[in-house]
Amino acid sequence: MAWVHNNVILPLLESERHQGLGKRLRELDRFEHASHADQRAMQAASLKRLIEHAYDATPYYRRLFDEAGFHPSEWKPGERLPLPVLTRDLLRTHEEDLRSRRHSVEELHAAATGGTTSTPVRLWRDTEALRKKTALQCHLNRMVGYDQGDSILMIWGAERDLELNPSWRWRLYEEGVMRRYAAAAGQISDEIFARFFARLNQQRPKVLYGYSVTLARFAEYVLINKLKAHQPRVIITTAEAVSEVERDFIQRAFGSKPTDHYGSRDVGMIGSECESHTGLHFHPAGCFVEFEYAGVTPDGPMHKLIITDLLNYGMPMIRYSTGDCVIVDEQACACGNWYPKVKKLLGRSNDNLLLPDGTEVPGITFGTRMATMKETLSCVRQVQIVQKNTQSLIVRYAAQGDERSIEEELKRLCVLFHDIMKTPVRVNFVRLAEIPREQSGKLRLCISEVKRDANAMS
């Protein structure tokens, strides 16, 4: 069944992302079974091809390499690239010069960086990058037991409520052919969790997949109400760092230990836990990882996560600062592979915001919705939402540029936040020079100081 989906159904019906999917998956399988030395050599060859392309095709990187007096053809495996870190502000400022001259705008796919405390920035991908990233995500899923065509319940912050208002074409394809069932999680409450529970037990999927914190809250609901939930064989969490307490809730409620995946709108899905569940590995077929020391936290030395995207030639992203900080694991992993590994992801920590009726809005929803705004923000560069009561929000922001343009962008954010909350709420903007990280290294988009009522669980 999986072979048919990967080689026939998806390439035929979703060709933009899945053309050649079966071939790409076989190439990733061969990479997986190669020796460690060959894997490192293949990654180094990918990195060299990328930097040579960036020099030839983008004014931004040609200027930087020339200023450093270094030609990419001179690079040798193990050498540090003589380039500064690429930040979201630089992406915003140099978008035109970062875009590949070998691709017309019509050949590229617009996307946006994710929203933590930095507001989303537009980026571009070529079609081949889109397909390779899709294949890598499928490969990471397969490594933990989920293949295309397996039944899956996805608890996700959908833009529209697909669960309540599906078209018959959507239902036929998504549920009938792909066996993918959606449970929209833009807002959560006991009533919504009751619908999730009914859908889980009705569809009895092999895979449960969703936002880490939302799945943990769903598990909490199941445990508090002493419900007997269907036990999926595979549970995949993503989008937010998952705590050990949340892992325990999920395993107790649904019977399987969750596997965490790491991905972002910036670089795609590039990391996953192995069977040891002791940290995230970053896959060398998709990225080259660097860890830049950033200080000490209660968890140990902290490093900024710097990623070079090996797959996107439409807008090369070399030594890109993801905005996440990590605790690096330098010990050999029990699984036996050498892929770069982190013990803990310190970023992406978001509180849920509480509405007057007790409904919660997952913090990740704000980042997702900002990343899919029709117009990206060019002046407002950082945002942090603080809730001190259920009637109002304090929005801290950092901005540069024309004051009138800043005001217009704040108005758009205000409209977006009201749409997400779906209830009247006062939005008070407070301007800062920069949104600071917490001592732990976390960079939080949403902070709630409102306590929700919940029964304690042992």
Number of C-alpha atoms within 10 A of each C-alpha: 9 14 12 13 20 24 17 16 18 21 18 14 13 10 13 14 19 24 22 20 23 19 13 21 21 13 12 17 13 12 17 16 10 13 12 14 9 12 19 17 13 16 21 20 14 19 24 19 15 22 25 17 19 26 21 15 22 21 17 18 22 22 13 15 18 12 11 12 9 15 14 21 11 8 17 12 13 7 7 9 16 16 14 10 16 17 16 22 16 13 20 19 13 13 16 15 17 24 26 26 16 13 15 11 15 8 13 21 14 12 17 19 25 26 27 28 25 24 26 30 25 20 24 23 23 21 18 19 23 19 20 24 23 18 26 22 21 19 20 21 19 13 15 18 15 23 20 20 20 16 21 26 23 23 22 18 24 18 14 12 14 15 16 10 10 14 9 9 10 12 19 13 13 15 17 13 13 18 19 20 22 25 23 20 27 24 22 21 19 15 10 16 21 14 13 22 20 14 18 21 14 10 16 17 22 17 21 25 22 23 23 27 26 27 28 23 19 24 24 23 21 22 20 15 9 10 12 12 17 19 19 20 16 21 26 24 25 21 21 23 21 23 15 9 9 20 21 17 24 26 16 15 22 21 17 18 18 26 24 26 25 19 18 15 16 22 22 21 25 23 24 26 23 21 13 10 15 15 22 24 22 23 21 23 23 26 23 20 19 17 18 15 15 14 13 14 16 9 13 12 13 23 23 22 24 23 24 24 27 26 25 23 26 29 26 27 27 24 21 23 20 21 19 17 26 25 24 22 16 11 9 12 17 11 10 8 14 17 19 20 25 22 17 19 24 24 24 24 21 24 22 23 27 25 22 10 8 14 18 21 23 23 26 26 23 22 23 21 21 23 23 17 14 8 13 19 24 19 21 23 21 23 27 23 25 21 20 16 17 19 14 15 20 17 20 20 22 20 19 12 10 9 11 9 15 19 13 14 19 18 12 14 19 18 12 16 20 14 12 16 18 12 13 12 16 14 18 13 16 12 14 13 11 15 19 13 12 12 11 16 24 20 23 24 27 25 19 19 14 16 10 14 7 9 11 7 8 6
